[in-house]
């Protein structure tokens, strides 16, 4: 399984959806959440920032010997999918 790729792509999907919701086509997910507090109610915004941080550390900027486990990748895919469904239902 492509563990890091699943983390990267699942969060990229969430980021793209947040860009559509806000109309801001350039910012990263963390910046989108900071700049557009209407996207999700607090404190879910903080949870999304933490998920984004984890994906950055474990999906893109890996340190040797510190790769993510399958279970963490699966968790992020499910969290991202759930958030995408929520945002789609709420904003479209």
N, C-alpha and C positions, 0 to 999 in steps of 0.2 A: 504494500500500500504506500502511496505517496503521502506520507503523514504531513510534512511541512506544507506541501501544495494544498492539501485540504484545508489547512488553517488559513493560508493566504487567500485562497479563493472564496472561502465562506465569508471572511471579513471584508473582502473586496466587494462582494455582492451587497453586504449591508452598507458599506460606504457608498456605493453607487445609488442605492435606493435613497439614502439620506441626501445625496446630491439632488436627486429628482424632487424630493419633498421640499427642499429648501430653495431650489433654483441656483444653488451655489455649485458650480461645476468643477471647481479646482481644489478646494480644501480637502484635507484628510479627515477621516472619521472623527478623531479627537477634537479637531478644530470645529468641525460642523456641530458637534454636540455642545461645545462651549459657546459657540456664537448663535446657536438657534435653540434656546431652552424649550421652545414649544414642541420640539420633536417627540420627546417622551417626558412623562412626569418625573419629578425628583422622587427618590434618589436613584431611579433607574438610569439616569444620565451618568452617574458615577460608575454604575456597574458596566455600562457600555465602554466607558473610558478604560476601565480595568481590563476588560476583555480585549480591547484594542491594544493595550500595553502588552498583555500576554502574547497576543498574536505577533506583535512586532518582535518580541524577544525570542519566541519559540518557533515562529514561522518564517521570519525573514533574516534576522540578525543572530544566527546561531553561534554559540561558542562551542568549540570542540569538546565533545563528550557530554553535551547538555541538550541533546535533542528531545523533543516531546514524545511522550508515550502515545500509543494508539488511542487509549481511553481519553486523554486530554484533547486530542484532535477531534474525536467523535463528539465530545462535549461541546467544543467550540462550533462545530458544524451544526449541531442541534440548537444551540443558543442563537446562532446567527439566523438560522432558518426560522425559528420562532419569532425573533425580532423583526425579520423581513415580513412575515405574515401579519404581525401586529401593525407595523407601519403601513403596509399596503391597505389593510382594512381601515385604519384610522384616517389616512390621508388621501385615499383615492376612491 
